[in-house]
């Protein structure tokens, strides 16, 4: 995920990838937002229940042009999820003294198991409290999704809940047994429709 320009006006802005079960009662997400520090992006792991209850890690300051590599991985032997992220500062981040950082988080198994299998991969711009999309394109790159299905349509034709323009570059789905591996060079949210 590439951190975009800082939003220019009010409201709260979030950008994030995440995983969610079919019930939509839980989301496991890595979020960059501007709610913690006015006029700046921060980044943290979130686990949010449909009831509004959430757990969140400490915010890390990130800058426009910073790249965040994110990996959600399920250990099939233990049933436990791992969330690993690494920040790589861009020019603005380096000028501000930002350094490379890495974190591993293993969410409580009882929390992820309570809501069922995480079956939806989400890429989201979330606007709260009157916020508008005023920070330019949002880029997710080098995407790899491994899913227990032989259906491949979702890889090249993602679902969309709001009207906005986007590009998807080189979506490729490969089926191996009852697992599909989808790779996408980039998914860029360009602007509102």
C-alpha positions as CSV (number, residue, x, y, z in Angstrom):
1,X,0.0,0.0,0.0
2,X,1.4,3.4,-1.0
3,X,0.5,6.3,1.4
4,X,-1.1,9.1,-0.6
5,X,-1.1,12.9,0.0
6,X,-2.4,14.1,3.4
7,X,-6.1,14.9,3.2
8,X,-6.6,18.7,2.9
9,X,-9.9,19.2,4.8
10,X,-12.1,18.0,7.6
11,X,-13.5,14.6,8.5
12,X,-11.7,11.4,9.1
13,X,-10.1,9.4,6.2
14,X,-9.0,5.8,6.3
15,X,-7.4,3.6,3.7
16,X,-6.9,-0.1,4.3
17,X,-6.8,-3.7,3.1
18,X,-8.4,-6.3,5.3
19,X,-10.1,-9.6,5.6
20,X,-13.7,-10.3,6.6
21,X,-16.0,-13.3,7.0
22,X,-19.2,-13.8,5.0
23,X,-21.2,-12.7,8.0
24,X,-19.6,-9.2,7.8
25,X,-19.5,-9.3,11.7
26,X,-15.7,-8.8,12.0
27,X,-12.9,-7.2,10.0
28,X,-9.2,-7.8,10.4
29,X,-7.5,-4.8,8.9
30,X,-4.3,-2.8,8.6
31,X,-5.4,0.9,8.5
32,X,-3.8,4.2,7.6
33,X,-5.9,7.1,8.8
34,X,-5.8,10.7,9.9
35,X,-7.9,10.4,13.1
36,X,-4.9,10.1,15.6
37,X,-2.8,13.1,14.4
38,X,-4.4,16.1,12.7
39,X,-2.9,16.7,9.2
40,X,-0.9,13.5,9.1
41,X,-1.4,9.8,8.3
42,X,-0.8,7.1,10.9
43,X,-0.9,3.3,10.6
44,X,-2.1,0.6,12.9
45,X,-3.6,-2.9,13.0
46,X,-7.3,-3.1,13.8
47,X,-9.7,-5.9,14.7
48,X,-13.2,-4.6,14.6
49,X,-16.4,-6.6,15.5
50,X,-19.8,-5.8,13.9
51,X,-20.9,-4.4,17.3
52,X,-18.4,-1.6,17.0
53,X,-16.0,-3.1,19.6
54,X,-12.4,-3.0,18.4
55,X,-8.8,-3.7,19.3
56,X,-6.1,-1.5,17.8
57,X,-2.3,-1.5,18.1
58,X,-0.3,1.7,18.7
59,X,-0.3,4.2,15.8
60,X,2.9,4.6,13.8
61,X,3.4,7.9,11.9
62,X,3.7,7.4,8.1
63,X,4.2,9.9,5.3
64,X,3.1,10.4,1.7
65,X,5.2,8.1,-0.5
66,X,5.9,5.6,2.2
67,X,5.2,2.0,1.2
68,X,3.7,-0.5,3.6
69,X,4.1,-4.2,2.7
70,X,1.2,-6.2,4.4
71,X,0.8,-9.9,4.8
72,X,-2.2,-11.6,6.4
73,X,-1.4,-15.3,6.6
74,X,-3.3,-18.3,8.1
75,X,-1.3,-21.2,9.6
76,X,-3.4,-24.1,8.4
77,X,-2.0,-26.4,11.1
78,X,-2.8,-24.2,14.0
79,X,-5.7,-22.1,12.6
80,X,-4.0,-18.9,13.8
81,X,-3.7,-15.8,11.8
82,X,-0.6,-13.7,11.5
83,X,-0.5,-10.0,10.4
84,X,2.9,-8.8,9.4
85,X,3.7,-5.4,8.0
86,X,6.8,-3.5,7.0
87,X,7.1,0.2,6.3
88,X,9.6,1.6,3.8
89,X,9.9,5.4,4.0
90,X,9.6,7.4,0.8
91,X,11.5,10.7,0.3
92,X,9.2,12.7,2.7
93,X,9.4,10.0,5.4
94,X,13.2,9.8,5.1
95,X,13.5,13.7,5.3
96,X,11.4,13.5,8.5
97,X,13.7,10.9,10.0
98,X,11.4,8.0,9.5
99,X,13.1,4.6,9.5
100,X,12.1,1.1,8.2
101,X,9.9,-0.7,10.7
102,X,8.4,-4.2,11.0
103,X,5.7,-5.7,13.2
104,X,4.1,-9.1,13.7
105,X,0.7,-9.4,15.4
106,X,-1.1,-12.6,16.2
107,X,-4.7,-11.8,17.0
108,X,-6.5,-13.7,19.7
109,X,-7.7,-17.0,18.1
110,X,-11.0,-16.9,20.0
111,X,-11.7,-13.5,18.4
112,X,-11.0,-14.7,14.8
113,X,-12.7,-18.1,15.3
114,X,-15.9,-16.5,16.7
115,X,-16.9,-15.0,13.4
116,X,-16.0,-17.9,11.0
117,X,-13.6,-18.1,8.1
118,X,-12.2,-14.9,6.7
119,X,-13.5,-15.2,3.1
120,X,-13.5,-11.7,1.8
121,X,-10.4,-9.7,0.8
122,X,-11.1,-6.0,1.1
123,X,-9.4,-2.9,-0.3
124,X,-11.1,0.2,1.1
125,X,-11.3,4.0,1.3
126,X,-13.4,4.9,4.3
127,X,-14.7,8.4,4.8
128,X,-16.2,9.4,8.1
129,X,-17.6,12.6,9.7
130,X,-18.1,14.5,6.4
131,X,-14.7,13.6,4.9
132,X,-14.2,13.7,1.2
133,X,-11.8,11.9,-1.1
134,X,-9.3,14.8,-1.5
135,X,-6.0,13.1,-1.2
136,X,-5.4,11.7,-4.7
137,X,-5.1,8.1,-5.9
138,X,-4.6,5.1,-3.5
139,X,-2.4,2.3,-4.8
140,X,-2.2,-1.3,-3.6
141,X,0.5,-3.3,-5.4
142,X,2.0,-6.7,-5.6
143,X,-1.3,-8.3,-4.4
144,X,-1.5,-12.0,-3.8
145,X,-4.6,-13.7,-2.5
146,X,-4.9,-17.4,-1.8
147,X,-8.4,-18.7,-1.4
148,X,-10.1,-22.0,-0.9
149,X,-12.2,-22.0,-4.1
150,X,-12.0,-23.0,-7.7
151,X,-13.9,-19.9,-8.8
152,X,-11.6,-17.3,-10.4
153,X,-14.0,-14.5,-11.5
154,X,-13.3,-12.5,-8.4
155,X,-9.7,-12.1,-9.3
156,X,-10.2,-10.1,-12.5
157,X,-13.7,-8.6,-11.7
158,X,-13.7,-7.4,-8.1
159,X,-16.9,-6.4,-6.4
160,X,-17.4,-2.7,-5.8
161,X,-19.7,-1.1,-3.1
162,X,-19.3,2.6,-4.1
163,X,-19.0,4.5,-7.3
164,X,-15.4,5.4,-8.1
165,X,-12.9,4.9,-10.9
166,X,-10.2,2.3,-10.5
167,X,-7.7,0.4,-12.6
168,X,-6.6,-3.2,-12.1
169,X,-3.3,-4.3,-13.7
170,X,-2.5,-7.9,-14.8
171,X,-4.9,-10.0,-12.6
172,X,-4.0,-13.6,-13.0
173,X,-5.8,-16.5,-11.3
174,X,-4.3,-20.0,-11.1
175,X,-6.2,-23.0,-9.7
176,X,-4.4,-25.8,-7.9
177,X,-6.8,-28.5,-6.5
178,X,-9.5,-26.6,-4.6
179,X,-7.3,-23.4,-4.1
180,X,-7.1,-20.4,-6.3
181,X,-4.1,-18.1,-6.2
182,X,-4.8,-14.6,-7.5
183,X,-2.0,-12.2,-8.3
184,X,-2.5,-8.6,-9.3
185,X,0.3,-6.2,-10.2
186,X,-1.6,-3.1,-8.9
187,X,-5.1,-2.0,-7.9
188,X,-5.3,1.8,-8.1
189,X,-8.3,3.8,-6.8
190,X,-8.2,6.9,-9.0
191,X,-11.1,9.2,-8.0
192,X,-14.8,9.4,-7.1
193,X,-17.1,8.8,-10.1
